[in-house]
Amino acid sequence: MITALQTSLFPLVSITGGTGAAGTPSDAPETSSSVAPAVQPASGGSSSSSLLSSAVLQQLLQVQSQQSATTKAAASGTSVTGSSPGSGQTQADAAVDALITLGAKQAAAGQVSLGDPYQSTLFNVASGNSGGKLTQSELQQSVIAGGGTAQEANALFDQLDPSGTGTVSETQMASQLATPAGGTFGNGLASYLNANGGTDDLQQSLLQQLTGIGLTQAQANSLAQQMQSTGLG
């Protein structure tokens, strides 16, 4: 982009010779040098083209700096939604989805209640019910167990811990997680299943969705029964 602007500001100069009318090569013999002759500034001062080029470059650098700042600000948003499949999903969202999947497996085993608050449940799932504060390594283990990656876990941890303290409290995590309508983990799971296609109003559809996010058939059967008994399926 800068090269194109600079080209439009300076007269065309032949690499091997001078310029004729309208910028076409003249009939002068070619020189042996491959370097274009310097453009001499007008007498009595510096070249106006050089000054204009300098001003344009400064404006371009300023625009580039503003765009960079805007991009960083957009990337540092505090709300992590999860349940956003497709090209618009961030790595942090994918990590939340992995935690929901792991929570669903634990709910099928009776370790998590569908009626528990969504945010505290995800914190317990992420930390392995260790209590206290969530560490990055704990989050990585949980996200991977839910089918995600370490890179996704790191992206979520960076968003939850912007100050770089190395730990995240339940309050911190809760303040940066979008809460589903209804507020329970079961509501969050139902929203996640719906966001990933299909409806959960039929037994077979619900089983397909649960196995589709990584649950075994036995886990899906158990959890589907729980969801239907609580009006979620």
N, C-alpha and C positions, 0 to 999 in steps of 0.2 A: 504493500500500500504506500509506504514512504517512497519507494523507488519510483512508483508511477507518478507521484506528485512532484518529485524532484525532476523527473524527465520532462514534465509539462512546463516547468518553470525555466529550464535552461534551453538555449537554442541547440538544435541538433548539430552535432559535430561529427564529421566523417572520421572513422578510426584511421583511415589511410591517407586522408587528404583534407582539403578545405571544403567549404560549402559554397554552393552556387545559389542561384535564385530558388526561393521556396524550399530551401534545405536540400537541394539535389547536389550530387557531387559535381565539382567543376571540372574543366578540362585540364587542370594543372596536373603535372606528372605526380605519380604516387611517391611518397617518401618511404624510406626504408624503416622508419620508426613505426611501431605498432601502438604508440601512445598518442591519444588525441591531444591536439594543441590546446594549451590553456586558454580559457576565456578571459580576456583582459577586462578589468573593470573600467567603467567610464572615467575619464579624466576628472580630477578634482575630488575624488572620494571613492568609497568602497562600492562594490556592485550592488545595485538595488535588488537584483535577483538573489544574491547571496543573503541579503538581509531578509527578504521575503521567505526564502527557504528556511532560514533559522527560525523565523516566527511560526511557520507551519509545523516544523519539527517540535517546537515547544508545545504547540496546541495538541499535537498528536500524542505526545508523552503525557500530557495532562489528562486527555480523554482515556488513554490506556490505564492510568493510575486510578481514575474514577471507576472504570469498569471492573478493575481488579478488586477494589474495595467493595463494590456492590455484590460481586460473586462471593466474596468471603462472608459478607453479612448474610446472604441468603443461605449459605451453607451452615451457618451457626444458629439456625432456628432452634427453639427449645421444645417444640411439641413433636413427640414421636408417636405416630399413630399406629404403625403396624397395619396388617390387613389391607395392604395397598399393592396388590399384584400388578405386574405389567412394567413397562419401561419407566414409569414414574416412581417406582419404588426405590427407596434409598437402601444402603446397606444396614443402616440403623433400623429401618422398618422391617427388613428381612430378619434381623436379630430378634425383634419383638415377636414376629411370627413364629420363630423357632422356640421361643420361650412359651408361647401359647400351646404349641404342639407338645412340648415336654410336659406342660401342665395338664394337657388332656390325657396323656399317658398315665400321669400320676393320679388323675381323677378316676381313671378306669381301674386303677389298683386300690382305690379308696384312700389315697394319701392326700388328696386335695378335694375340697368340697366345692361343688358348682355354685353354691350359695355364698361362698366367701367373697369379700370385696376384691374386685379385679386388680387394683394396684398393689395391695399388700400380698395377694397371691402370686403375682408375677415377681415381686421382690423375693419372696420365699423360694420360689422356683429357681430364680436366678442365683441366689446365694446358697442353694442346697439346704435351706432351713437351718443355716448355721447361726442365725441371729446376728446382732451387731450390724456391721457395715459390709457392703458388697465390694469385693476386690475384683480386679480385672481378670485374674486367673480363674476365679469362681465363675464369672460371667462367661468366659471362653468355654469352660467345661460344660456349662448348662446349655449354651447356644449350640455347641457341637452335638450334644446329646439330643437336642431337638431337631437336628437335621441341618443346622446352619454351619457357618464357617468361623474360624478365628478372626478373619478380617472383618466380618459383619459384627462380631462381638466387640472388636476394638472400636469400630465406628460408633456403636451405641454407647460404649463406655466413655469415649471422648465427648459425646454429646451430653451424657449425664454428669460428667466431671470436667466442665470447661476450665476450672482453675488448676487442674492437674494435681489434686491432693493424693490421688492413688486409691481412694475409697469413696463409696457412694452410700448415703444413708437411705432408709426407706422413704423418708420425707422428701429427699432430693429426687428420688426416682418417681415418686407419686406426682410431684409437681411438674414433671416433664413428660408424663404419659397421658395421652388422650383417654378419657374414660368413656366406655360404651354406655348407651342408654340402658338404664336398669342398674348399672354399677357393679354387677357381680361378675365373677370369673365365667360363669355359664353364659351370661350375656355377651361377654367378650369373645368366647369361643363360638357362639352362634353367629355373631357378626363376622368373625374370621371365615367361617365356613361359607356363609352367604357371599362374602366378597370374593371367594375363590371359585364361584360358579355354582349354579343349581340352587335348589331350595331344600330346606330341612324339614318340610312338612310331611314327608312320607318316610316310613321306616327304611325302605331300600335306598332311597336317595341319601338319607343321613348316614347309613352304613358306608355307602360309596364315598361320601365326602370324608368321613373319619379315616377310612383306610387310605384315601387319597392323600392325606397329610402325613401319613407315616405310621398310623396305628395298625397293630395286628388285627386279624379278624376277631379274636377273643376280646381284645381291648375295645374295639369298635362296638361289639355287641354289648359289653358291659356299660360303656359310656352312653350309648344310644338309649338304653333303658333308663339310665339316670336322667338324661336330658328330657326324655318324654315324660317321665314322672314329675318333673319340675316345670313342665309346660314349655320347654325350650326346643322340643323336636316334634 
